[in-house]
């Protein structure tokens, strides 16, 4: 039963396999010898340009800076040629558009220090908001990893407590495997996995009507926690729990699973404040729009290079914050919770196999009875597939 339920590795999509391979390689590199460089300059550059969203924004901003610089250089050259040929007298053939453009260019040059002050003020406010958002996003990422570790610990505690408390080995093995299945259900719930993923994990632990009820539930981990509670209730009614204190301990572990799941769901579903996001994005666009005007009188044709580099840093910081807000996806910065689930799967299989072999003399003499009780606790023998 345990080998059928826990033995086969889960199927993964191509996107999931790529993410898992990246997480495994990064973990090996991070745990390698201390003192060696973790990445070269080329790898760092590839990592910086891996996301396309900041690159698209930077490309559009680079075009904006290029247009402003070209217009400024053209007007400056035309004005210089005009003054040299006409000794500062404006010709009658110059239309109103060119006069307005020249006036705007002169105003930018004369207001150079005011523009620098304005961009400095906006930069202080913008990077204060960016730093606060980045710190908050990293705190959510760190809290998500800590809470998922607590979920794994509560699941292992439930397995050991069930094996200690329950006298019927079939029920004890069932509760242990359901504890592992609960962690998998939380993983699928956080990543919004398809229904077949739930069926793949629970097909040997739940009957078809129970699987249908789980798939119809809006909160599938909560349904499985209720099923665990019902299983323990039946075991207590049949006097299959040694004493009430151990029963309370098991229920406390189930409550810890539910509480941790709710915290994980909060991290996944709680959005950032709407007004904070909109105000920060508006301030970003205003600051980046004014920045080339403040740099043009000093840098001239080099303005697009410096302004584009600054714009990429700003867009990249915003992209990193957005990526860290939900740490349960398949991005490179997300948590490899599926790898932790695979390790828990192997540990649970070894744990249940060792628990099943620890039979008393009555169980050894009547092994068939134990096997039939095991299928009875499951709800019937599974199909021979």
KEROPA-153334 format. One line per 8 residues: number of its first residue (from 1); their letters; for each residue x, y, z of C-alpha. Coordinates in Angstrom, 1 decimal. Layout:
// residues N
NUM	a	X Y Z | ...
// end
This chain:
// residues 385
1	xxxxxxxx	0.0 0.0 0.0 | 2.7 2.4 1.0 | 4.8 1.6 -2.1 | 1.8 2.1 -4.4 | 0.9 5.4 -2.7 | 4.4 6.8 -2.2 | 6.7 4.9 -4.5 | 6.2 6.4 -8.0
9	xxxxxxxx	7.7 9.9 -8.5 | 5.2 12.5 -9.6 | 5.0 13.6 -13.2 | 6.3 17.1 -14.0 | 5.8 19.4 -16.9 | 8.7 20.8 -19.0 | 8.5 24.1 -17.2 | 8.6 22.5 -13.8
17	xxxxxxxx	11.6 20.3 -14.8 | 13.5 23.4 -15.9 | 12.8 25.2 -12.6 | 13.6 22.1 -10.5 | 16.9 21.7 -12.4 | 17.9 25.3 -11.8 | 17.0 25.1 -8.1 | 19.0 21.9 -7.7
25	xxxxxxxx	22.0 23.3 -9.4 | 21.9 26.5 -7.4 | 21.6 24.6 -4.2 | 24.6 22.5 -5.0 | 26.6 25.6 -5.9 | 25.6 27.4 -2.7 | 26.6 24.4 -0.6 | 30.0 24.0 -2.4
33	xxxxxxxx	33.3 24.9 -1.0 | 33.3 28.2 0.9 | 35.5 30.9 -0.7 | 35.1 30.1 -4.3 | 33.3 32.6 -6.6 | 29.7 31.5 -7.0 | 29.2 33.0 -10.5 | 31.3 34.8 -13.1
41	xxxxxxxx	30.6 38.2 -14.5 | 28.9 36.7 -17.6 | 26.6 34.6 -15.5 | 25.7 37.6 -13.4 | 24.9 39.6 -16.6 | 22.7 36.8 -17.9 | 20.9 36.6 -14.6 | 20.3 40.4 -14.7
49	xxxxxxxx	18.7 40.3 -18.2 | 16.9 37.0 -17.7 | 13.5 38.7 -17.1 | 12.0 40.3 -20.2 | 9.6 42.7 -18.6 | 12.3 45.2 -17.4 | 14.1 44.9 -20.7 | 11.0 45.9 -22.6
57	xxxxxxxx	10.5 48.9 -20.4 | 14.1 49.9 -20.6 | 14.0 49.6 -24.4 | 11.0 52.0 -24.6 | 12.7 54.4 -22.2 | 15.9 54.2 -24.2 | 14.0 55.3 -27.3 | 12.4 58.2 -25.4
65	xxxxxxxx	15.9 59.3 -24.3 | 17.2 58.9 -27.8 | 14.5 61.1 -29.2 | 15.0 63.9 -26.7 | 18.8 63.8 -27.2 | 18.5 63.9 -31.0 | 16.0 66.8 -30.9 | 18.3 68.7 -28.4
73	xxxxxxxx	21.4 68.1 -30.5 | 19.6 69.1 -33.7 | 18.2 72.3 -32.2 | 21.6 73.1 -30.6 | 23.4 72.7 -34.0 | 20.8 74.6 -35.9 | 20.8 77.5 -33.4 | 24.6 77.6 -33.5
81	xxxxxxxx	24.6 77.7 -37.3 | 21.9 80.4 -37.3 | 23.6 82.7 -34.8 | 26.9 82.3 -36.7 | 25.3 83.2 -40.0 | 22.9 86.0 -39.0 | 24.7 87.5 -35.9 | 21.8 86.7 -33.5
89	xxxxxxxx	19.0 88.2 -35.7 | 16.1 85.9 -36.2 | 15.2 85.5 -39.8 | 11.7 86.1 -41.1 | 11.6 82.7 -42.7 | 11.8 80.9 -39.4 | 8.3 79.6 -38.4 | 6.7 79.6 -35.1
97	xxxxxxxx	7.4 75.9 -34.4 | 11.2 76.3 -34.7 | 11.0 79.4 -32.5 | 9.1 77.5 -29.8 | 11.5 74.6 -30.0 | 14.5 76.9 -29.6 | 12.8 78.7 -26.7 | 12.1 75.3 -25.0
105	xxxxxxxx	15.8 74.3 -25.4 | 17.0 77.5 -24.0 | 14.6 77.2 -21.1 | 15.9 73.7 -20.3 | 19.5 74.9 -20.4 | 18.8 77.9 -18.2 | 16.7 75.8 -15.7 | 19.4 73.1 -15.5
113	xxxxxxxx	20.0 73.4 -11.7 | 16.3 73.6 -11.0 | 15.8 70.3 -12.9 | 18.6 68.7 -11.0 | 17.0 69.7 -7.7 | 13.6 68.4 -8.8 | 15.1 65.0 -10.0 | 17.0 64.8 -6.7
121	xxxxxxxx	13.9 65.3 -4.7 | 11.9 62.8 -6.7 | 14.8 60.3 -6.6 | 14.9 60.4 -2.8 | 11.2 59.7 -2.5 | 11.2 57.1 -5.3 | 14.1 55.0 -3.9 | 12.6 55.3 -0.4
129	xxxxxxxx	9.4 53.7 -1.8 | 11.4 51.1 -3.8 | 13.6 50.1 -0.9 | 10.5 49.7 1.4 | 8.8 47.6 -1.2 | 11.8 45.4 -1.8 | 12.3 44.9 1.9 | 8.7 44.0 2.3
137	xxxxxxxx	8.8 41.6 -0.6 | 11.9 39.9 0.7 | 10.3 39.6 4.1 | 7.3 37.8 2.5 | 9.7 35.5 0.6 | 11.6 34.7 3.8 | 8.4 34.2 5.8 | 7.0 31.9 3.1
145	xxxxxxxx	10.1 29.7 3.3 | 9.9 29.6 7.1 | 6.2 28.7 7.2 | 6.7 26.0 4.6 | 9.4 24.5 6.8 | 7.0 24.6 9.7 | 4.4 22.8 7.6 | 7.0 20.0 6.8
153	xxxxxxxx	7.9 19.8 10.5 | 4.2 19.6 11.6 | 3.6 16.8 9.0 | 6.5 14.8 10.3 | 5.4 15.3 13.9 | 1.9 14.1 12.9 | 3.4 10.9 11.4 | 5.4 10.0 14.5
161	xxxxxxxx	2.6 10.9 16.9 | 0.1 8.8 15.0 | 2.5 5.8 15.0 | 3.0 6.2 18.7 | -0.7 6.8 19.6 | -2.7 4.5 17.3 | -2.8 0.8 18.1 | -4.1 -0.3 14.6
169	xxxxxxxx	-1.2 -0.2 12.3 | -3.4 0.2 9.2 | -4.9 3.4 10.6 | -1.5 4.6 11.8 | 0.0 4.1 8.3 | -3.0 5.8 6.7 | -2.7 8.9 8.9 | 1.1 9.0 8.1
177	xxxxxxxx	0.5 8.9 4.4 | -2.4 11.4 4.6 | 0.0 13.8 6.5 | 2.4 13.6 3.5 | -0.6 14.0 1.1 | -1.6 17.1 2.9 | 1.7 18.8 2.2 | 1.4 17.9 -1.4
185	xxxxxxxx	-2.2 19.3 -1.5 | -0.9 22.6 0.0 | 1.9 22.7 -2.7 | -0.7 22.1 -5.5 | -3.1 24.7 -3.9 | -0.4 27.3 -3.8 | 0.7 26.7 -7.4 | -2.9 26.3 -8.6
193	xxxxxxxx	-2.2 22.9 -10.1 | -4.5 20.8 -12.2 | -6.9 18.3 -10.8 | -4.9 15.4 -12.1 | -2.1 16.3 -9.8 | -4.4 15.7 -6.8 | -5.6 12.4 -8.2 | -2.0 11.3 -8.8
201	xxxxxxxx	-1.2 11.7 -5.1 | -4.5 10.6 -3.5 | -5.7 7.8 -5.7 | -4.4 5.2 -3.3 | -5.5 7.0 -0.2 | -9.1 8.1 -1.0 | -12.0 6.4 -2.7 | -13.5 7.8 -5.8
209	xxxxxxxx	-16.4 9.6 -4.0 | -13.9 11.1 -1.6 | -11.7 12.3 -4.5 | -14.7 13.8 -6.1 | -15.6 15.6 -2.9 | -12.1 16.9 -2.5 | -11.9 18.2 -6.1 | -15.3 20.0 -5.6
217	xxxxxxxx	-14.1 21.7 -2.5 | -13.0 25.4 -2.8 | -10.3 24.8 -0.2 | -8.8 21.4 -0.9 | -6.2 21.3 1.9 | -9.0 22.1 4.4 | -11.1 19.2 3.1 | -8.2 16.9 3.6
225	xxxxxxxx	-7.7 18.2 7.1 | -11.3 17.5 7.8 | -10.8 13.9 6.4 | -7.8 13.5 8.8 | -10.0 14.7 11.7 | -12.8 12.2 10.7 | -10.3 9.4 10.5 | -9.0 10.1 14.0
233	xxxxxxxx	-12.5 10.4 15.3 | -13.4 7.0 14.0 | -10.2 5.6 15.5 | -11.0 7.1 18.9 | -14.5 5.8 18.8 | -13.2 2.3 18.1 | -10.7 2.5 21.0 | -7.7 2.4 18.6
241	xxxxxxxx	-6.0 5.3 20.3 | -4.0 4.5 23.5 | -5.3 7.4 25.6 | -7.0 10.8 25.3 | -3.8 12.8 25.8 | -2.2 11.2 22.7 | -5.4 11.9 20.8 | -5.3 15.5 21.8
249	xxxxxxxx	-1.6 15.6 20.7 | -2.6 14.3 17.2 | -5.4 16.9 16.9 | -2.9 19.6 17.9 | -0.6 18.6 15.0 | -3.6 18.7 12.6 | -4.5 22.2 13.9 | -0.9 23.3 13.4
257	xxxxxxxx	-1.1 22.1 9.7 | -4.3 24.1 9.2 | -2.9 27.2 10.9 | 0.3 27.1 8.8 | -1.6 26.6 5.6 | -3.7 29.7 6.3 | -0.6 31.7 6.8 | 0.8 30.4 3.5
265	xxxxxxxx	-2.4 31.2 1.7 | -2.3 34.7 3.1 | 1.2 35.3 1.7 | 0.1 33.9 -1.7 | -3.2 35.8 -2.0 | -2.8 39.1 -0.1 | -2.0 41.8 -2.7 | 0.1 44.9 -2.2
273	xxxxxxxx	-1.7 48.1 -1.4 | -3.3 49.5 -4.6 | -2.6 53.1 -3.9 | 1.0 52.4 -2.9 | 1.7 50.6 -6.2 | 0.0 53.2 -8.4 | 1.8 56.1 -6.6 | 5.2 54.4 -6.9
281	xxxxxxxx	4.7 53.7 -10.6 | 3.5 57.3 -11.2 | 6.5 58.7 -9.4 | 8.8 56.4 -11.3 | 7.5 57.5 -14.7 | 7.6 61.2 -13.7 | 11.2 60.9 -12.4 | 12.4 59.0 -15.5
289	xxxxxxxx	10.7 61.5 -17.8 | 12.5 64.4 -16.2 | 15.9 62.7 -15.8 | 17.1 63.1 -19.4 | 16.2 66.8 -19.4 | 18.4 67.3 -16.3 | 21.3 65.4 -17.9 | 21.2 66.8 -21.4
297	xxxxxxxx	22.9 70.2 -20.8 | 25.9 68.4 -19.2 | 26.1 65.1 -21.0 | 24.7 65.9 -24.5 | 24.9 62.8 -26.7 | 25.9 60.6 -23.7 | 22.6 61.2 -22.0 | 20.8 58.0 -23.4
305	xxxxxxxx	23.6 55.8 -22.2 | 23.5 56.9 -18.6 | 19.8 57.5 -18.4 | 19.1 54.0 -19.9 | 21.3 52.3 -17.3 | 19.6 54.2 -14.5 | 16.2 53.3 -15.9 | 17.1 49.6 -16.2
313	xxxxxxxx	18.1 49.5 -12.5 | 14.8 51.1 -11.5 | 12.7 48.8 -13.6 | 14.7 45.7 -12.4 | 14.2 46.6 -8.8 | 10.5 46.8 -9.4 | 10.5 43.5 -11.2 | 12.5 41.8 -8.4
321	xxxxxxxx	9.9 43.1 -5.8 | 7.1 41.8 -7.9 | 8.8 38.4 -8.2 | 9.4 38.0 -4.5 | 5.8 38.9 -3.5 | 4.6 35.4 -4.3 | 7.4 33.0 -3.6 | 5.5 29.8 -4.5
329	xxxxxxxx	5.6 29.9 -8.3 | 8.1 28.6 -10.8 | 10.3 31.6 -11.2 | 14.0 31.3 -10.5 | 13.7 33.3 -7.3 | 10.8 31.3 -6.0 | 11.0 28.6 -3.4 | 11.6 25.0 -4.5
337	xxxxxxxx	8.7 23.6 -2.4 | 8.3 20.7 -4.8 | 11.8 19.5 -4.0 | 11.0 19.5 -0.3 | 7.8 17.5 -1.2 | 9.9 14.9 -3.0 | 12.2 14.5 0.0 | 9.2 14.2 2.3
345	xxxxxxxx	7.7 11.5 0.0 | 10.9 9.4 0.2 | 11.1 9.9 4.0 | 7.4 9.0 4.5 | 7.8 5.8 2.4 | 10.8 4.7 4.5 | 9.0 5.6 7.7 | 5.8 3.7 6.9
353	xxxxxxxx	7.8 0.6 5.7 | 9.8 0.5 8.9 | 6.5 1.0 10.9 | 4.8 -1.8 9.0 | 7.6 -4.2 9.8 | 7.4 -3.6 13.5 | 4.7 -6.2 14.0 | 4.0 -8.0 17.3
361	xxxxxxxx	3.8 -11.8 17.5 | 0.1 -11.8 16.7 | 0.6 -9.8 13.6 | 3.4 -12.0 12.4 | 1.3 -15.2 12.9 | -1.7 -13.8 11.1 | -0.3 -11.6 8.4 | -3.3 -11.9 6.2
369	xxxxxxxx	-5.5 -10.3 8.9 | -3.3 -7.2 9.0 | -3.4 -6.9 5.2 | -7.2 -7.1 5.1 | -7.5 -4.5 7.8 | -5.2 -2.3 5.8 | -7.5 -2.4 2.8 | -10.5 -2.0 5.0
377	xxxxxxxx	-9.0 1.2 6.5 | -8.4 2.5 2.9 | -12.0 1.8 1.9 | -11.5 -1.2 -0.4 | -8.8 -2.8 -2.5 | -7.4 -0.5 -5.3 | -7.8 -1.5 -9.0 | -5.1 -3.7 -10.4
385	x	-3.5 -1.0 -12.6
// end
